[in-house]
Amino acid sequence: APTGYQLDTTPQPVTINKDNVSAAVELKFVNTELPGSIKIVKVDQENNPLVGAKFVLSKEDNGTVYYHYDEITTSWYWNPNKDTAYRFVSETGGIVTISNLVWGDYKVEEVEAPTGYELDKTIYPVTIDKDHVASAVEVKFVNKELLGSIKIVKTDENGDVLPDAKFI
């Protein structure tokens, strides 16, 4: 079969005899598009995998953005309400794999970062076509660690603030 297609292996018997020897016999084999997949890799700035990030998958049709809203990925259900979109969660190794995607253009977006990390607001476009079915299309999200701050207040034994305290 051509690249990206499932070979049609259905046998099609042909009989050629003296009554049809001069006529062409037409056989039709239908190859179906192979589904594709997206591999989301979630890491911190040092390339360490992060578990617990949440992502949504969307596609656009006639100017409307639709979000996948069901955990089952053998039948794809789409809805324009992002709030009801299914959340794919990064697991061991910071990986999320979304499989059985029909050919088309999709977008992957992080909607919740792991605790202690900044949300990566990049929306990554992904195309699934004949050139992208042999292996998953990889999308990498990198989160920056959130930095905290501290405030030190010097007080006496009564809780009164001591002005001009210096810290080393």
PyMOL commands that set and color helices and strands:
alter all, ss='L'
color gray80, all
select helices_A, chain A and resi 82-84+92-94+130-132
alter helices_A, ss='H'
color red, helices_A
select strands_A, chain A and resi 5-6+32-33+36-44+54-61+64-68+78-79+88-89+95-101+104-112+123-128+137-143
alter strands_A, ss='S'
color yellow, strands_A
deselect
rebuild
show_as cartoon
